[in-house]
Amino acid sequence: MRSKLRDSRRQRGQSLVELAIFAPVMVLILLLAIDFGRAFMIWVNVNNMARIGANYAAINPDGWQGAGIAAKQQRYEALMEADYEQSGCTAPAIMQDPNFSGYTFGSTVEVDVSCEFGLLTPFLANLFGGGSTIDVGATATFTVRVGSPGGDPIGGTLPSPEPTVSPPPTATPTNEVTPEPTPTPDPNVTPDPNASPTPTPTPEPTFPPVQIDFYGTPTSDDSQGGGPAPSPGLENIVGIPDLVVSFSNTTVGEQWVCLWDFGDGTASNSCASTVQKTYTVRGHYHVTLNVNAQSYTRPGYVLVGCKVPSFSGRHWNQVSGFNGDWANAGFDPANISPLASGNFRIRYQSLAGGLLNPPGGCADAQISVGP
């Protein structure tokens, strides 16, 4: 009986010793897993931040060209600061500007983003030089999608503005001419009853001068941009089919004749304060408003493209539905690359779901997905 009691006590003591030895190791492993998981999430967020910044700069290159446009630069900084806050990072005191290779259509713009990540595990802190934080960085390069390649307007030749009509010069007075005496009618001449009277020419109308201006506001869920000046960074409209845009006519002056040219072959002669237009085909569109024989054009004002679908939570073996979403969004299914095989649930993709008009365009953009 005493022998069994001693064996029981010995086993309990051995268990306590084993627990004392392995408990710190298990805690360390748990902290390492937490730190690596947090580091991966920060890395994903930082990559998305870089893509969002590069995407905005790619459709607003004039914000940094030459003297730049302060409103667009402020909009860029506001977007980046909001992303820093959502990612749990501290925004730098001076936001780094995008790096442009050029400002014409087809050039590239690069955005670098860095973030200090606070570690929980002392072991990892010593591994990275003894500090309590490490730097996580990402770089995104997008193609400039607004501008002119080789000096030619995108989407064809832009409509030429109507020349300004100059008032006719004041006629120089001439010497008065002595009027010819009125001939005496011949009573023997009979007027022709079938003769048509000479028509009186209709005078050309003189339109009152106006100061033409307008802007568009997208109303679809998957869209951004537009709005009245000086809304920061909202001069261009980006979305996917069917993109609904409400155009506001802010022309100053009395409007007699109006004509909207939406750039896709459709038009409207409404002089109302707002005109609604739905774009159903992907493309880059110039919008023109003509009022009283005067016109104003916003080149490349509307960009109808594509949106990256989100595949989070889907299984890779659902090939038909997976590729169907990708193709319906306007992309080439051949550009989908899995990082593993088998019936796994997707938890990662290289392009953020919901991103409008990714680098490479709709058909040429590539995405990698994996567990």
FENJOBEL-V979343 format. One record per helix or strand of 3 or more residues. SS is the DSSP state (H for helix, E for strand). FROM is the first residue (numbers start at 0). TO is the last residue. If there is no record, write none. Layout:
{{SS & FROM & TO} {SS & FROM & TO}}
//
This chain:
{{H & 1 & 58} {H & 60 & 62} {H & 69 & 86} {E & 107 & 117} {H & 121 & 126} {E & 132 & 142} {E & 213 & 217} {E & 222 & 224} {E & 236 & 239} {E & 242 & 248} {E & 257 & 260} {E & 273 & 278} {E & 282 & 290} {E & 293 & 304} {H & 318 & 327} {H & 332 & 334} {E & 335 & 337} {H & 360 & 363} {E & 366 & 369}}
//
